[in-house]
Amino acid sequence: MDTAPCRPVSRRYFLRTAGLAAGGAAFLTACSTRPRTPRLAAERIQLGVIGCGGMGNGNAEGFMRQADCRVLAACDVDQNHLADMVKKVNTQYSNQDCRGYHDFREILARTDLDAVMIATPDHWHGLIATAAARQKKDIYGEKPLARTIAEQQAIVRAVQQHQRIWQTGSWQRSSASFQKAAEIVRGGLIGRIKRVEVGLPSGPGNLTMRVPRPAETPPPELDFDFWLGPSAKVPYRSFQVHERWRWNYNTGGGQLLDWIGHHCDIAHWGMDCDRSGPLTVSGVGEFPPADAAWNTCFRYRIELQYPKNISMTIAGGHSDIRAGTKWIGTDGWVWVDRGGFEASNPDWRDFKDLPEELRKVHLYTSRDHHRNFLDCVKSRQPTITPVETAHHSAIPGHLGLIAMQTGRTLNWDSQRETLLGERDAAALLGRPFRSPWKLT
C-alpha cells in the first residue's frame, strides 16, 4: 500500500495554483504521492473530514471506532473547531498523523485519501460534493443532500459520472425498527397504501429575537467570508452561524429541510419511492417577521399527491400529524419514530425483526451506518442510502418550500425532474451563487 506522506498546502499557494472558483475542473495536486493502486478489500480506508462542528464530530467518532478506517485529515474555516478535531483524532490514534486544513480543496488534492466525510452547512454541500466526486473520493455526506434541487441534481450527476460510493447521513435506515416498519408496508400487510403522514419538528422557538444594529465583528478564528462561500454576502451575526445557520435560507432550510431526509426518507422507503416522487405539491407556512433574527418557516403543512392515488401530508407544528412516519392502508396502519413503534396489529410491535413468515419483502439490512459505508467502499456496491435515494427523499421538502413561498400548487414531473407549467421553473429549483464560486 502506498503511504507516502502528503504535506499540507499553504492556502496562498493553493489558491494561486488551483484558482478560486470551486467549480473549476483543474485541481493541481500539491502532494508528491504517486497514483495509488486499487485497494484490497481488507486494507484500511483513509478518510478526510470536511466540517468539524456538531455532525462532523459525531461522524468522525463513528468512523474512528472502525478498525479498518483512519482519519488522516480535517478541514474547517473555524480555527477552533479545526484544532479541536485534529487534537481529538490524534489523541484517538496516539500519533500526530492527522493534518488540519483551512480550504476543502487542499484535502481533495490529497491522493492518499480514499474518502471524505462532508458535514458542512447546507449551502456548501453542492460545491464540495461535486468537487470530491471529480477528485475520485468516495463520500459520506450529511442530509439534506443539498440546499436546492438543482444542486442535488449536480451532485447526483457527479457521483454517477465518476462512479463514487455515496452514503447519506440518513441513519434511520440502519435501525431495525424503521426497517421493520418499511417491510410491513412494502409487504402489503396493511393492504394498499392510501395515505402517509410525515411529522417533522417546528421552530426555531425564539421568534421574538430581532436583528440588532450595527453588525458584529467576526471573531478572529472564523474566516466568515469563506464560511459564507457561495451564499449571499451578509453582515456577520453570531446567532446566524454555528448550529443556528439552518434557521436562515441563505445557508440552510429550517426544520423542514433539516428533517426531510429522515422521516420522509423512511416514508419513501415504505412506499417504494426511492427513485420517484410526488405529482402535485401545495403548502402553507408561517414565517417570522422581516426583521427577525431568522427567516425560515417555523410552522408548516404540505399536501402531496403521489401515483396510485396516495396522499401525503408533511407537517411541523400541527398536533394532528404525529412526529415520525405513519402509513395508512386499506387493511391497517403502521407508525414509527426514533422512540416508538405502533401498528394496527399490536403483535408487530414486539418483533425486533419481522418474522420470515410475514416478511414478504427483504429490504437492505444495515445496523451501523458508518460501517455500511466502509463496507461499500471496499465492495463497490451501493450503500443503504445512495445518492439517488437521498435526492428523491429531499425533493418533497424542497418542493414544499417553493409551494409555500410562491403560494402555488406545483405539478412535478419526477422522471424529467422539472416543474410543469412554470415558466420560471429554473429559478425556483436553484439559487444564484456568489462570485467567484460556481457549480459546474
N, C-alpha and C positions, 0 to 999 in steps of 0.2 A: 504494500500500500504506500502510495506517495504521500509523505507527510512533511515535505519541505516547508520551512516556516514562511509565513506571509507577513510582511511588515505593515503596520498601519500607515495609511497615506495621509499626508497633511491636507487639510481642507483647501488651502490655497493652491497646492499642486494639482489636486484632483479637479477642482473647478476650472483651472486653466487648461488642463489637457482634455477633460471629458466634456466640457461645456455645461452651461447651467440648466438648459431645458431638459427636464426629467424625461420627457417623451422621446428624446433623441435616441437613435438606434446605435450610435457609436459610443461604446463604453470601453475606455482604454484600461487594460488590466495593469495595475501597478505592482502586482505580485510577480516574483520571479519564478513561481511554481510552474513546472511544465504541465501540459494537459494530463489529467488523471485517467487511468484505465478504469473500465467499469468495475464497480464494487462487487465482491462476492456477497451472497445473501447473509453470511454470518458476520460480515465486517461491521465496524462501528460507523454510525451515521453522524456526521459533523454538521452542527447547526448554528445558525446565526439568529439572534433575537433583535427584532426591529420594533421598538416601542417598549419602554421599561416601566410603565405605570401599573395600574391595577391588574388588568388581564394579562399584561406582559409578564408580571411577576408570577401569577398563578400558572400560566402555561410553561414558563421556564422551569418552575419547580416540578411540574408534571413530567417534563422531558428529562430533567436531571435525575429523576427516580428510575429511569430506564437504563439498564447496564450497558446497552449497546448504542447509547447516544451520548455525545459530548457537545456541550455548548461552548463554542470557541470564540464567539464574537457577540457584541451587544452594541446597539445604536439608539441614541436618543438626543434630542435637541435641548433637553434639560440636563445640565451637567450633574446636578444632584441625583436625579433618577439614574443616570448612566453610571455614576460612581457606585451607587448602592447596588446596582445589578452586577457590575463587574466584581465587586467585593463578594457578593453572595455566591456567584458562580465559582470564583477561585477558592473561596472557603469550602465549598462543597467538594471540590476536587483536590484540595490541598496542594494547589500549584498556582502559577501566575500565567496560565496559558490563555485565559480569556482577555481579549483586547477590546477597548472601547472606541467607538466612532461617533462622530457628530453627524455625518452625512450618510444616508442609507446607501448611496451609490458606491461608497467605499466598501461596504460589506458585500454588495452584489458583485464587485470586481474580484473578490477573493475566489480563486479557483479551487481552494481546498475545502470549501463548504459545499455540502450536498443539498442543504435545505435551509429555509428561513421560516421563522415564525413572525407573523405580522400582527401586531396588536396596537396600532395607532388609532387616533380619531378617524371617524368615517371618511372625512374629506381627503385623506391620504391613501385610502385603500386602492383606488383605481390606478394611480400612478405607480405606487410601489409594487403592487402585484403584477402588473403588466411588465414592468422592468425586470422583476425577478424571474418571470417566465422566460423572457428573452435571454436572460443570463443562465438559463438551464438549471434553475434552482427549483426543487420541489417546495411546496408551500403549504403551511398551516396558517390559515387566515381567519381572523375573527369575523363575527356576524355584526350587522348585515353585510352582505357581500360587498356593497359599495354604497356611496351616497346617492346615486341615481341609477335608473335603469340603463341609461346609455353607458355609464361607467361599468356597470355589471356586464353588459354585453361585450365591452372591450376586454374585460378580464377573462370571460369565457373563451373568446376567440384566441387570446394569447396562450392560455393554458392548453387548449386543444391543439393549436398550431405547433407549439413547442413540446407537446406530449409530456406535460408535467403531471405529477401526482399532487392532488389538491385535497386538503381536509379543511372543512369549515368548523369553527368552534361551536356548532350546534350540538353540544354533547348529549342532549337528551336522547338522541338515537342510540347512544351507548348505555342506556339504562333499561333494565329488564321490564319495569312497569310500563314504560312507553312502548316498547316493542310488543309486549303482550296485548296492550290496547289496540295497537295498529293491526296486529294479526287477527284479533277478534273481528274487527271491522272488515279487513280485506278478505277474511274467510267467509263472509256472509252470515255470521252468527247473529247479527242484528237485522238481517234482511237487507233490502235495498236502502241505501243512504238517501234520506230526504233533506236533512238539514245538519249543518255543522256550526258550532258556536266556539269562538276563539276569544277568550277573556285575557286582556293584557292590562298592565298597570296604568294608572292615570298619573298626572303630575307633570312637572315638579310641584312640590307643595307650596312654597313661598311665592305666591303670585302678587304680593304687595310690594316686593322689592323693586325699586326704580333705579335706572342707570344714573349714577352720580356724575357730576361735572366739577372739576376737569377730569380728564382721563388720568389713569395711574401710569407710573413709570414701570416698565417691565423689570423684574429682578435680574441681576447680572448673570445668574446661572442659566437663564432661559433665552434662547435665540427666538424671540417672538415672531419676527418676520418669517423665519424658516418654518416655525410651527404653523403659521397661517398657510404657507405654501400656496396652493392653487386657489384658496378661498379669497373672498373679497378682503381688501385691506381695511381693517377696523382698528380703533384705539384699543390698547391693552386694558382689560378689566380682569382682575384676579379671580372674580367669581364666574368667568366665562371660559376658563381654561381647565386644567387638570380635573378629571372626573366630571365636571359640570359643562364641558364642551358640548355634550349631547343635547343640551336644552336650547341650542341656537342652530337654526337651519344653515347658517354659514359653515358650520363644522359637523353637525350631527342631525339626527332626525327625531328627537324626542323619544318618549316611551314607545310610541308606535313602531318606529323603525328599530329601536334598540331591542325590542322583544319579538318582532315579527319572525325573526329567524329561529325562534324557539317554538312557540306554540303553533304558529301557522305551519311551520316545518313539520310538526307532528301531525297536524290536520291533513296536510297533503300526503304524508306517508300512509295514513289510513285510507285516504281517498284514491290512492294510486295516481297522484297528480305531480309526481316529481319531474315530469317533462311537459307539463301542460299548465293551464291556468284558467282564470275566470273569463266569462263572456262579457259581462257588464259589471260596472262598479259605480256606486254612488256613496256619498258620505256627508256627514255634518260634524262639525267640531267647534270647540270653544278655544279661542286664542287669547293670550294675555294682551293688555293694552300696549300701544305703540311704544311707550316709554318704559316698559317693564324690563327687568334685567334679562329675561329670557323670552323667546318668541315662539317656542314650539307648542303645538296643540296640547292642552292638558286634559281635555275630556272629548271623547270622540266615539262615533258609531259609523261603521262602514258596512254597507249591504252589497253582497256579491252574488251573482248568478253563475253557476258552473254548468257544463254539459250534463246531460242525463237528469235535468231538472233538479239539481242540487242547489240549495241556497246556503249561503254562509253569512254570518254576522261576526265582524271583528269589532270589539268594543273595549274601551277603557273608561272607568268611572261610571259605569251603568250597572246597577245592582242586579238586573235580570240576567246578565251574562257573567257567569261564574269564571273566575281565573282558571286558566288551563284550557284544555281542549275537550269538546264533547261532540260525539257523533250521534245523531238520532236517526234510526232506521224504521222500516215498516214493522220489524219484529222485536225491537228493543233499542237500548242505548248504552253508551259507554262514556265515562268521563275520567280524565287522568290529569294530574298535576304533579309537581315535584313532591308534594306532601301527601298525596292520596290517590285512591283509585276506587271508583264506584261504578256499578252497572245494574241494568235491569235484572240480570241474573246474579244474585249475590254469591253464588258459588265461584264465579270468575275472580272475585276479589281475593280469594285465598290462595290462588295459584301463583307461585313465583314466575313460572313459565307455563304457557298454555300446554296442557297435556296433548300428546301426539294424536289421540283420537279426535280431538277438537281442532287440531292445528291443520287447517286446510291449506294455509299459505305459510311458507317458511321464509320470513324476511331476513335480510342481512343481520348477522349477530355480531355485536361488539360489546365488550364490557369495560373497555378502557379506551377513551378517545385518542389519547396521545399514543398509546401502544398500537392502535389500529393504523394510525398514520405511519409510524415507523415500519410496521409490517408491510404496508403497501408500498412504501419507498423501496423496500427490498424486492418485493414480488412483482412490482409494476402493475398491480391490479387496483381497481378503483377502491377508494375509501368508502366508509358508510355515509359520508356527506360530501360527495364530489362537487365540483364547481357548478355543474348544471343544476343539481338539486338545490344548492344554496341560492342560485339565481332565481329559480321559479318559486322558492319558498318566500323570498322577499318581495317579489313583484306585487302581490296583493297590497302590501303596505305602501309601497311607492305609489301605486295607482290610487289607493285610498286617500293619500295625502294630496295628490293632484286634484282628485274629485272634491275634496273639502276646500281647497284653496280657490278652485275655479267655480264651484257651485254647479258643476256639470255632471250628468250621468255619462260615464265613459264606456265606449264599446271597444273591446280589446281583442285583437287577433293574436292568439297565443302561438300560432305557428310562424307567422311573419314578425311577431313581436312589435306590433305597431298599433297606434290608436286609429280607429276607423272614423272617418268623417271629421277629423280635426286638422284644419289647415296649418295650425301651429304645433303639430304633434312633436316635431323635433325639439322645439323649445321646451315643451312640457316634460319631455323624457330626460333631458340633460340640464346642465348648468354651465355657464361660461367659466373658463379657467383664467386666473390672474397671470398675466405675463411675468416672467418668461416661461412658466410651466405650461405644458401641453400634453395631451393624451394622444398617442399615435396608435 
